[in-house]
Amino acid sequence: MASVETTTIRVRRSTHRRLQEEAERQGKSVTEVLDEAAQLLEEQSMLASAQRFWKRLAAMPDEVAQLDGALTDEEIAQLPPDQT
């Protein structure tokens, strides 16, 4: 197996135990479980951001009705501040 660069992070002992238990349940290393958890956190953040964006659009039906095609980056930047 190829060597992967790693580093040390500090977590509470209770978190470490939880990670070890989950790794054992899945038959994986703690590092693999943390990698997957980080990926899920990124996906959750992206989905939350998309949900806020769609809520903003839903609050502007007249403006959305006037759109003809996809929003450009400039149009997105001009949307009113997030109200959620």
SULMO-V157731 format. One record per run of one state. SS is the DSSP state (@ for helix, = for strand, . for the rest). FROM is the first residue (numbers start at 1). LEN is the number of residues. Records with the same first field share a line. If there is no record, write none. Layout:
SS: FROM-LEN ; FROM-LEN
This chain:
.: 1-12 ; 27-3 ; 59-2 ; 67-6 ; 78-7
@: 13-14 ; 30-29 ; 61-6 ; 73-5
